[in-house]
Amino acid sequence: MKQGTKRLLWALALLLLAAVLVFVNLPEPPSRAEGAQVGQQLPDFSIRCVDGGEFSLSAQRGKVVVLNLWATWCTPCVKELPHFDRLQKEQGQEVAVLALHSPPVTADVKEWLAGHSYEIPFAVDEDGSISALLGASTVLPQTVILSPDGAVCYNQSGALSYEKLLELVATAKS
């Protein structure tokens, strides 16, 4: 086989390998499970919080509900947690916030939280059932915002600024 043909075959093999690596490592597009799409109602769910309390979606009726899917290992998630805590402190009468640790759970969330002074409720979605209900993808953080009547107003992955969070909550209230 000629030297030029060998080089061409190697180049093609490397291009194919690169294409496979890029394809395999692309972020999964956010799936939208039934009820997780804008305008739809989420079915009720309850989950035990890390502090021992319980968060029930139906108990939040009449409030804007902000569900933050996060993980201890996710740097953008950890950076935006103070925004959700501040929102809860400032608008807790009208807004209910839940920080829901998404699977896989690779750290002791309760231990991780001991080093922080957040007031929002935290829960761990051990089996992934609530994340699936919300149409969660592997891209974190993800925020789901419900109107006071329980309709999904916002469901997107990506970190939010505090200003954007306020804007989304104001939209959900109207």
Number of C-alpha atoms within 10 A of each C-alpha: 5 6 7 9 10 11 11 11 11 12 12 12 12 12 12 12 12 12 12 11 11 11 10 10 9 8 11 10 11 15 14 17 14 14 16 25 20 15 14 14 17 19 13 11 13 12 17 15 18 15 10 11 12 14 19 13 18 14 12 18 15 15 21 28 26 26 19 26 27 25 23 17 12 12 13 16 22 14 12 18 20 16 16 25 19 15 20 21 15 11 15 15 10 15 22 26 25 20 22 24 22 28 17 14 16 10 11 10 16 14 9 10 13 9 8 8 9 16 13 19 20 25 23 24 20 14 12 16 14 18 20 17 17 25 20 27 20 15 16 20 25 26 22 21 26 31 24 19 16 23 20 24 22 21 21 19 19 12 21 21 12 16 10 11 18 16 11 17 23 12 14 22 16 7
